[in-house]
Amino acid sequence: MYTVFVQTIINGLLLGGVYAAYSAGFSLIFGVMGVVNLAHGELIMLGAFTSYWLFAYFNLDPYLSAPFAMILLFLFGYVVQKYIINRVIGQPHIMSYILTFGLHLMIANIAIKMWTQDFRSITTSYSGANAAIWGLNIPLARLVTFMVALLVTWVLWFFLMRTETGRAIRATAQDKEVARLMGVDIRNIYAITFGLGAAITGLSGSVMSPFVIISPEMGLEYTIIAFCVVVLGGMGYMPGALVGGLVLGVAQSLAATYLNAGVSVAITFIILFIMLVICPKGILGKGSVA
Amino acid sequence: MNFKIDRIILIIFLGITAALAFLPNFVESEYLLRLITVVIFWIGIAGCWNMMSGYTGYIDFGPVVYFGIGSYVVAIAMTKYGIPFFPSLFISGLISGSVAFLVGIPTLRLKGAYFAIATFAFAEAMKQIALEFDRTFSVSFFQGSDGITLPISGHDNSFFFYCVLPVTFLVVLAHYYIEHSKFGYGLKAIKEAETAAEISGVNTTANKLGAYVSSAFFLGLFGAIEAYWITYITPSDVFNVQKTVQMVIMTLLGGMGTFLGPVVGATFLTLISESLGARFVEYYLIMIGGIIIVAILIMPNGIIGSLKIRKKLRFI
């Protein structure tokens, strides 16, 4: 009984770590540009597929291919922001939702055309490996992803706080007009921010690839979870994604163990709805409110 | 001048509706009748979204929830309680409207992306509840993913044509009312500057709630009609987020917050998907994605919106 509870909590935390890993980029993009990126899940999908193809053709371990996914997605994100999304910045928010939804449709369906709808997976030597401690099971691949989430949050935080580009990004997020007067090239900063968000999202897709099902249609589901995670943690507040991810992961895990798996999805959305109505700034109260 | 153009458009609209009422007598092909019904159906649904989000600027990402509630109410009323279709239809609208009233009070305080996400979350939560309620509480009410089979109506396509036409007619008429009433000016003021509207004495909460509830009422009716038409519903079908997306895209293509926007957008997109969808099944969604992106980039105000700006007209 006690073991089941502890195991549930551990599963929840590890699941939450995965959530946090792929939601940080969503939060960054929203925080700086106010763009709710509905093509977020597609960035994860592209990251996962990068690892998949490198594994399939060169037998490269997903953890080693992660940097490639990062670079590729950075370039992709940079170009998309610079030539497409930048054009609707400053217009009502709905434009960015619809535009990124259009991107979602295009990317997902072109991917289906290229790679078919097949479900794929990467089977490595450690894919199903568990560390057993005191009768508890800890899936290793998830543990690594959890570590990556912590690392990503920390590096991103450091980057935003301590580097020149990071300062420019924060300045733009706070007041883009004033930032522009101070000599910040807003369009470039936006492109870099989106590239950065895409890069860490691609990285998470890549490190998740050993234990998730990879298919061109996987994206939307992840976008929805990222939504919830980021709202729980506080939109635009970077460490919030970590907190939101862990809270959501534990809540879902508890619901799945003690009620049933379908209810855990319902609970996700109920929590999200109640959270928004009661406290839109997130659990930590540090999110931005439009 | 503007007033005159509006009058003319209203008369043309009434004329078209009157002419449409006789359509089933002349149209031989069942396919054509069905296609026209679907177009009118989507004009109405897109109009419901436009009524709320187009005019107030509050982007509702979960309107499908009221459509789904309508479907489920009619299904449960007919199968579990044996109520005939038309009373059930009316009950659907009322229940959808009441739920919107209760949900609207807390939700409409949110702004921007938060309102959009909250409505989306509510719609998804309702879908999951409809899916899992029975299994969790061991009852047979929503019948989860098995879905509910409604009594086979035995009516032909023209019956549903006559169900859909008056509801869409009312939705478009409501648009005309919004364009020419204090209530409608209030909604537009909320879109432009909510605080300023409030200071000027517009009861913003009541206006938003009014638009939200009436949009939900009509969506409930449409949901009920579709459920009876299709005769088999599942939560994943009637609460499908694709329906929301379609409403948004149609309105946006036509022009948000305009009288003719949903009419033009829904007709255009339905006919496109009917012609392209059948011929290029594999590329259809890629093309829709492309159309959306291009439309947003080159005419963010939609077809009617751009026309209005170019012609400097204030009509519709």
Interface residues (C-beta under 8 A of the other chain):
Chain A: F30 G34 V36 I84 R87 V88 Q91 P92 H93 I94 M95 Y97 I98 L99 F101 G102 L103 H104 L105 M106 I107 A108 N109 I110 K113 I224 F227 C228 V231 M235 L259 N260 G262 V263 V265 A266 F269 I270 L272 F273 L276 V277 P280 V289 A290
Chain B: S53 G57 I59 F61 P106 T107 R109 L110 K111 G112 A113 Y114 A116 I117 A118 F120 A121 F122 E124 A125 Q128 I129 L131 E132 R135 T136 V245 V248 I249 L252 M256 E282 Y283 L285 I286 I288 G289 G290 I291 I292 I293 I296 L297 P300
